[in-house]
Amino acid sequence: MMAQPSDAPAPLLTPFAVIGPQFIVPQSHQVIVEKYPCKNLVITDINHRVLLKVKPYNKRFHCHRVLLDPNDNPIAMIREKKLTMHGRWNAFRGESKASSDMIFTTNTEHMIQFKTNISMKLANKMSNDNDCDLRIKGSWSKGNCTIYMGDSSIVVAEMHKPQKLKYANDKFTVTIQANMDYACVVALLAIVDVMENPDAKQGSGVPPEGVVNAIGAVLTAASS
């Protein structure tokens, strides 16, 4: 059983299952996300038990990711939607790309962003142009991204980069609130990773956060 932090937030009133109810834990818990070569992510609990993996789909699709269970069975396919102005990504069940199997879609709030600001909508709510189901905000490069329930202040997951020496830049922890689908959280963080990491994303029109920050600095200097 996953350990519950002493300062765990109050649980969601109802389970928020996005990818599946099997990924719901009834108490607040932490997972560790570690980056490996070839753009692989491995997600473990605090006892180092593998929970999930994220891998590139194949060498030809650098901007596609597949979410796997510990036995490498596909759970969800994360695909970039090309030719969009707001960095849209769609998640599908298994290895599907059929619209009937879409789970959720994400897009950036602005075409150029100085910090991470990504909204997520469930597939069955895509016709609603105003509301989002989850929102990711913060700074990926600084390791302090937070996932909120829609546009509220309710935190459902929070990324931390521990200061301990054993945690390098390729490892961070995520505190996930009780009754929140942790596979959904991992899928969203994988999307942020591939969007913000210039080595992981090729051929996209959405610049990484570091490039955007540099552009912002130049524009500020030019206007002063």
Salt bridges, closest charged atoms under 4 A:
GLU34 OE1 - LYS171 NZ 3.56
ASP45 OD2 - ARG49 NE 3.13
ASP72 OD1 - LYS53 NZ 3.07
ASP72 OD1 - LYS55 NZ 3.73
GLU80 OE1 - LYS82 NZ 3.18
GLU80 OE2 - LYS201 NZ 2.68
GLU109 OE1 - ARG135 NH1 2.94
ASP133 OD1 - LYS125 NZ 2.99
ASP151 OD1 - ARG135 NE 2.55
ASP193 OD1 - LYS35 NZ 3.02
